[in-house]
Amino acid sequence: MKFLIIIILIYSFLKSISYANFEFKEKENKPAGITIYLLAILGFIFPTSLLFFIY
């Protein structure tokens, strides 16, 4: 079950990064792109570390 959640986290991380690239390059909305980058990284590292440390 833990690995299924990690796969879903990786998928959502990659989708968030691709959307951040879209905001950053296509729409030229740099503050939103940087914010989405940071939230994507935080949203991947924090739940994954909780999975490994708690379970």
N, C-alpha and C positions, 0 to 999 in steps of 0.2 A: 504494500500500500504506500509505503514511504517513497518508493521509486516512481510510482504513478504520479504522485503529487509533485515530485521533482521534475518529471517530464512536462507536466502542465505548467509549472513555474518557468521552465526554460522556454516553452512555447510562448507564454505571455510576455516574457522578457524580450524575445526576438521580435514579436509583434510591436511592442512598445518602442524598441530601438528603431524599427523601420518607420514607425509613425514619427518619431523624433527626427529622423533623417528627412522625412517629407516636410515637416514643419520648418526645419532648419534651412534646407536647400531650396525646395520648391516655392514655399510661401514666403520665404525670407523672414520668418518670425523667430529671430534668434533667442529672445528670452524664453519663449515657450519651448523651443527645441532643447535648450540647455536644461530647463526644468524637467522636461519629460525624460531626458537622459538620466538625470539624478534620481528621479522617482523610479525609473526602471531598474537602475542598479540597486537602489535601496530595497525595492520590492522583490528583488531576486536574492540578495544576500541575507536580509533579515529573516525571512521565513525558512530559507534553506539552512541557515545556521541554527535556528530553533529546532528544526527537524532532527539535525544531527546531535545537538547537545541534550535535548530533552528525551527524545525517543531512542 
